[in-house]
Amino acid sequence: MKKKLAILLILLIAVGCDDQPIEMTFKEIPAGTFTMGSPGNELGRQEDEHQHKVTISKAFYMQTTEVTQGQWKSVMGTEPWKGKLFVKEGPNYAASHVSWDDAVAYCKKLSEKEGKTYRLPTEAEWEYACRAGTETRWSFGDDEKVLGDYAWYDKNAYNIGELYTHQVGQRKPNAFGLHDMHGNVHEWCHDYYGEDYYKQSSEKDPTGPTSGSSRVLRGGAWDFNSRFSRSARRGRNDADSRDSYFCGFRVVRELD
């Protein structure tokens, strides 16, 4: 897949009880075809990462950062991370202690307020956007020594006593202009998790199994080691789990 430019979209969205605008920044991710999953010789590879071709047939807007505490509070009026472990509070810190159900509720409420369709990315959309045209372990290449420039993970967070989700947008973006696709918080995707789904999934716009016991998480987190932040790494958790300090999300906005 050739790298394509992602178009910047900055939205001032009127939300909250006083309809005060908050800034959410998106990039238009172009349609295209890519190789999803990882090769058999990739370091840290898991058995559920079977390589296969996937076509994303429609462009979409993806948020350039994870949803922040400030954005969450403005839309939902709650603070699910309040008083919880491994949290540093502030409007620009990534929202955590958020379940899949909570993330979907956020998307629904934002959609109703804006009259636009906001949703979680599919697992395929997420990996396509993360890779930004690459087929390497991470969106920047294979050299783990560079990972700290792009991600909050155990070596530059947990191991030095920074035991919390960090502010968004502080690390370098990928080629599509997306920050924190590696590390900081695991990000919820739309899909049910299926261990063997890659071996039978549709080539065009796959949306995951029709049922399951857990939902997909992607990207790794601040206290996980480097292999969890690889572009192909697949995680999962129960949809109603709010106890996971490492769970957050970013949203997709469908094009008009």
JOMO-V651442 format. One record per residue. N is the residue number from 1. NEAR is the number of other ideal C-beta (glycine too) atoms within 8 Angstrom. Layout:
n=<N & N>
near=<NEAR & NEAR>
This chain:
n=<1 & 2 & 3 & 4 & 5 & 6 & 7 & 8 & 9 & 10 & 11 & 12 & 13 & 14 & 15 & 16 & 17 & 18 & 19 & 20 & 21 & 22 & 23 & 24 & 25 & 26 & 27 & 28 & 29 & 30 & 31 & 32 & 33 & 34 & 35 & 36 & 37 & 38 & 39 & 40 & 41 & 42 & 43 & 44 & 45 & 46 & 47 & 48 & 49 & 50 & 51 & 52 & 53 & 54 & 55 & 56 & 57 & 58 & 59 & 60 & 61 & 62 & 63 & 64 & 65 & 66 & 67 & 68 & 69 & 70 & 71 & 72 & 73 & 74 & 75 & 76 & 77 & 78 & 79 & 80 & 81 & 82 & 83 & 84 & 85 & 86 & 87 & 88 & 89 & 90 & 91 & 92 & 93 & 94 & 95 & 96 & 97 & 98 & 99 & 100 & 101 & 102 & 103 & 104 & 105 & 106 & 107 & 108 & 109 & 110 & 111 & 112 & 113 & 114 & 115 & 116 & 117 & 118 & 119 & 120 & 121 & 122 & 123 & 124 & 125 & 126 & 127 & 128 & 129 & 130 & 131 & 132 & 133 & 134 & 135 & 136 & 137 & 138 & 139 & 140 & 141 & 142 & 143 & 144 & 145 & 146 & 147 & 148 & 149 & 150 & 151 & 152 & 153 & 154 & 155 & 156 & 157 & 158 & 159 & 160 & 161 & 162 & 163 & 164 & 165 & 166 & 167 & 168 & 169 & 170 & 171 & 172 & 173 & 174 & 175 & 176 & 177 & 178 & 179 & 180 & 181 & 182 & 183 & 184 & 185 & 186 & 187 & 188 & 189 & 190 & 191 & 192 & 193 & 194 & 195 & 196 & 197 & 198 & 199 & 200 & 201 & 202 & 203 & 204 & 205 & 206 & 207 & 208 & 209 & 210 & 211 & 212 & 213 & 214 & 215 & 216 & 217 & 218 & 219 & 220 & 221 & 222 & 223 & 224 & 225 & 226 & 227 & 228 & 229 & 230 & 231 & 232 & 233 & 234 & 235 & 236 & 237 & 238 & 239 & 240 & 241 & 242 & 243 & 244 & 245 & 246 & 247 & 248 & 249 & 250 & 251 & 252 & 253 & 254 & 255 & 256>
near=<8 & 5 & 7 & 7 & 5 & 13 & 6 & 9 & 10 & 8 & 9 & 7 & 11 & 8 & 11 & 11 & 4 & 4 & 7 & 8 & 8 & 12 & 8 & 10 & 11 & 13 & 14 & 12 & 13 & 8 & 7 & 10 & 7 & 13 & 9 & 12 & 9 & 11 & 6 & 5 & 5 & 11 & 6 & 9 & 11 & 7 & 6 & 8 & 13 & 9 & 9 & 11 & 8 & 14 & 10 & 14 & 6 & 7 & 7 & 13 & 12 & 16 & 13 & 11 & 13 & 14 & 15 & 13 & 14 & 10 & 11 & 15 & 12 & 10 & 13 & 10 & 6 & 6 & 7 & 11 & 12 & 7 & 2 & 10 & 4 & 10 & 13 & 7 & 7 & 8 & 7 & 9 & 15 & 16 & 15 & 15 & 12 & 16 & 11 & 13 & 8 & 11 & 13 & 10 & 9 & 15 & 12 & 8 & 10 & 13 & 12 & 7 & 10 & 8 & 5 & 8 & 6 & 11 & 11 & 13 & 14 & 13 & 14 & 13 & 13 & 13 & 13 & 13 & 13 & 14 & 13 & 12 & 9 & 11 & 5 & 9 & 12 & 15 & 13 & 11 & 8 & 6 & 7 & 7 & 5 & 10 & 15 & 9 & 7 & 13 & 14 & 14 & 20 & 11 & 10 & 10 & 14 & 10 & 7 & 6 & 4 & 10 & 7 & 9 & 16 & 13 & 8 & 13 & 9 & 7 & 13 & 7 & 9 & 13 & 10 & 11 & 10 & 15 & 12 & 16 & 10 & 16 & 16 & 15 & 15 & 15 & 12 & 13 & 14 & 11 & 13 & 12 & 14 & 9 & 6 & 8 & 12 & 12 & 7 & 5 & 11 & 5 & 8 & 7 & 10 & 12 & 7 & 15 & 9 & 3 & 4 & 9 & 5 & 10 & 15 & 15 & 13 & 13 & 16 & 14 & 14 & 16 & 10 & 12 & 7 & 12 & 8 & 11 & 14 & 14 & 14 & 12 & 14 & 12 & 10 & 8 & 12 & 9 & 9 & 7 & 10 & 9 & 5 & 10 & 12 & 13 & 15 & 16 & 14 & 11 & 15 & 13 & 14 & 10 & 8 & 3>
